[in-house]
Amino acid sequence: MVQTKQLTIYDVAEKAGVSPTTVSRVLNTPEKVAEKKRLQVLEVIKELNFVPKADAVINARKSYKKIGVIAPFFTQPSFMERLRGVTEVLADEHYELVIYSIDTSEDLTNYVSSLVVQNRVDGLILLCVNLNDRMLEYLRKASFPVCFVELPVDDFDCIVVDNKRGGGMAAEYFYTHGCRNPGFIGEKSILDYAVPATEDRFAGFKKYFASKGITIQPENVWISEFTENKLDEGITGFLNQPVHPDCVFCSSDVIAARFLYMVQQKGLNCPEKIKVIGFDDIAISQYMGLSSINQHLADSGREAAHLILERLKNPERSPVAVRLPLHIAERMTTGN
């Protein structure tokens, strides 16, 4: 019987037309390799089904007992709430949670490609990440289950948040409570790999008021980068107008908290002069008496973890899209 030769990085390097050092860098420090060359090497690794020697030993195990989570700006309160839900489920199953924080598109590409090729997790959850077609194809070839949280993606398990519906709910609430001069404050989605949640929430908000014959005035809309100085400048301009909106929908509770502070500094009464609704319903909302769209953050994390574990047990089942309900938590900022 002829024994099959064990592939090495030299075989990969020869077929990819690069040096063995480049192959080693792709495997160990992918951020140091130009994207085009890195993807070229990864394609050859996938084609040859090459497994690095160290990984071959690890792969002999039945399971790594690790679930990866890829997330942009994961330190924000809403992300921490989702991670809490994920952790609660995985702890009972004795899985370790590995977080991959991304700041650039290159980070995202590096993590996705290296995780698929090197296969070092049992499952992967992507929080509020919007991948291009090329990266989705990589994930479709993954040997581990993948779940997206926030938006629907074909062929994958998903936890779907209807941000447009949330914006429409805020608008409907304001309208039924007599508001006719609406305003909106939100963080601009400047990252091409992140879900444009702010823009979707504003679209739903604007659409509902348009259905009632009300156009939101440009001076009543502020959508820009979320830095402390820019946010304060935007809110200041908002509040220095001769006529204020009678209601304001903020794209997150963190932004709403800052807005309420500056409203108070301005000497305006909330909710008598301006009603305010945030989005996420994080813990601070309850302490501040902030009305907010509750999107069940911890539940979305729990559901994502459950879907990963279910698919590990039953890899052949059809993809599932779970749509979590939204509801308005009414508190003092809307007069309740």
Order of alpha helices (4+ residues) and beta strands (2+ residues): alpha-alpha-alpha-alpha-beta-alpha-beta-alpha-beta-alpha-beta-beta-alpha-beta-alpha-beta-alpha-beta-alpha-beta-alpha-beta-alpha-beta-beta
